[in-house]
Amino acid sequence: MEIRQLFKGSGSESKALPENMEISPESDSLMNYVVTYFTPLISFNLYNPKSVIMNILLFLLIGLMYVGSSATYLNPVLGIFGFRIFGVSGFPNAHHIISRLSFDEIETVKKRRDHVIRYRLGDGIYIIRSDKFDT
């Protein structure tokens, strides 16, 4: 997957959001992700070989756990680019969506039955965009 697919939506389709779709922000999960990496970095000592080796092993373990549990969508870099993460139900084959739209904007698009551009990023993860709100 290329990063430009996040911005261009290559391989995407245009559909209305399901009427029965429910969304919830995932900001608490994102904060857990940041804290998971932040805490070991506080104790990191570049001049202590034991500290370097332990941090490398810890980051590899954490990374493997996130990839193995399909939680790569929690990457805080997405937040830097203005994307928000939402847990969803009632959206076929999806458990999370990533969007630059706010919670209120997604609810408005859903109620008005406007079409959104959606792109499947991975197992149960979709990126959605709307030309009306998203630039």
Buried (B, 14 or more C-beta within 10 A) or exposed (E): EEEEBBEEBEEBEEEEBBEEBEBEEBEEBBEEBEEBEEEBEEEEEEEEEEBEEBBEEBBEEBEEEBEEEEBBBBBEEBBEEEBBBBBBEEBEEBBBBBBBBEEEBBBBBBEEEBBBBBBBBEEBBBBBBBEEBBE
